[in-house]
Amino acid sequence: MKTKVAGLFLLGLGAVAVSYAETSQLKSLPELMAALNAGASVRLVVHYAKCRLVDEGKEVPAPDAVGGMGLGTFEYFARQAVRNEKAYLSASQAVLIGHPRYGFIIDYAKFSINEDDEVKITVQYLAPQTYEVKMEETFFTRVNDGRNDGGLFLFLER
């Protein structure tokens, strides 16, 4: 019995290792757009401690936290498509969470990635019944290309 359980455990570890091996890092907005235009699945992972956090107009230390989301719905705007100087991709997600300080809250995150790989992340906590903003933070970083210390990682899922 122990051998069977150990074998299943090792098989599970192997499956996890294979799933990690089947992702690759995208290192720029053009690479991201090529993947999305090909219909690929992409995941965003942000390491907030690698970002600049601006709260109420002041730069403050960013939390040591990590967040992520699948990039399902997005919009891309070429230069001047909406009177924008730079091409950019925008994506957002809202999920209901249980927060230790705010109770049940809608956690809304919006990512904007410019053609120069500069990233703006807006995070808001919204009251579920009224959508009143309970907390708002704005983070700035770069797409991590393996050479910089950017806080946004983009992964192509295979």
N, C-alpha and C positions, 0 to 999 in steps of 0.2 A: 504494500500500500504506500509506504514512504517513497519508494522508487517512482511509482506512478505520479504522485503529487509533485515530486521534484522534477520529473520529466515535463509535466504540464507547466510548472513554474518556468523552467528553462525555455520551453516552447513559447510562452508568453513574452519572456524577455527578448527572444529572437524576433518576434513579431514587432515589438517596440523598436528594436534596432533597425529592422528593415524599413519601418515607417519613417524613421529619422533619415535614413539613407535615401529615401525617395523625395526629399525636399531639396531645393537649391535656393540660394539667396539671390534675389534680384537687387541690383545695385544702383538703379537710377530710374527716373520717371520714364524714359524711353523703353527701358527693359520691362518695366511694369506694364506700360501700355501695349507692348508687343504681346506679352503674355495674356492680358485681358482681351485684346482683339482676336487672339487665337482661341478664346473660350476657356482658358485655363483657370484653375482655382488658385487664389492667392490669399495669403494670410498676412496681416499686419501685426507686429509685436513691438510695443514701445517700452523702453526702459526709461522711466520718468526721471531717474536720478541723473541721466545723461542729457537732460533737457534744461533749458532756462525756463523758470517758472515766473510769470508775472501775475501778481495778485493785487488787485485794486491799484494798478499803476506802478507798483514797486516790484523789483526783482527780489525774490525770496528763495531760500533753499528748496529744491524739489524733493519730494518724498522718494524713498527707496522702495519703489513699487513697480510692478510690471503689469501691463494689460495687453490684450490682443483681441482681434476680431477677424472673422472671415470677410473678405472683400467681395460681397455679392452685388450690392447695388452701388453704383458710382456714377459720376458725371465727369466728363473731360471737356475742357474748353480750350480750344486753340487760341493763340494770341489774337486779341481784338474780337473774339466771338461774342463777348458780353462787355466790351470796352475794357478788357483786362490787358495790362501791359505784358504779362507773362502767361504762357500756357500753364494750366493746372488741372489736377484731378481733385475732386471733392467726394468724400464718402462719410456717412455717419451711421450711427446705430444707437438705439435706445432700448434699454432692458430694465426690468423691474428687479431691484435687489433689496435685500435686508441689510441695512447699514447700522453699525453699533451706536452711532450718534443720532442719526436722522430717522431711524426706523425704516419702514418700506418707502422706497424712493425710486424715481426713474433716473437711471444713470445714462446720460446722453453724452456721446463723444462724437466730435466732428473732426475729421482729418482733411487738411488741405495741403497737397504736395505740389510745389511749383516746379517748372522746367529746370530750374537751377538746383533742384533737390532740397530746397529750403522747405521746412515743414512747420505748419501751425496746427496745434491741437487744442480744441476748446472742449472742456469738460464741464458739464453742468449737472447738478442734482435738482430734480424737479419734483414738487409735490404731486402725487398721482391724481388727486382729485381736481386740483386747480392749475397745475403746471407752473405754480409760483417757483421762481428760482431760489433755491435754498443755499446753493454754493456754486461758484463759477471760478474756474481757473483756466489760464491760457499758457500753454507750453510752446516753446520754440526749439527746434532742433534741425538736424539734417538727416537725409536717408543715409544709413550706414552702408558704406561701400567697401568695408574691409580695410580701408586706409585711414578713415577718419574716425572720430569718436561719436558719431551721430547716434541718437537714441532710437530712431525708427528703423526697424528691420523688416524687410519684405521677403516673403518666402513663397516660392512656386511649389504647389503641392502636386505631386505626380501620382 
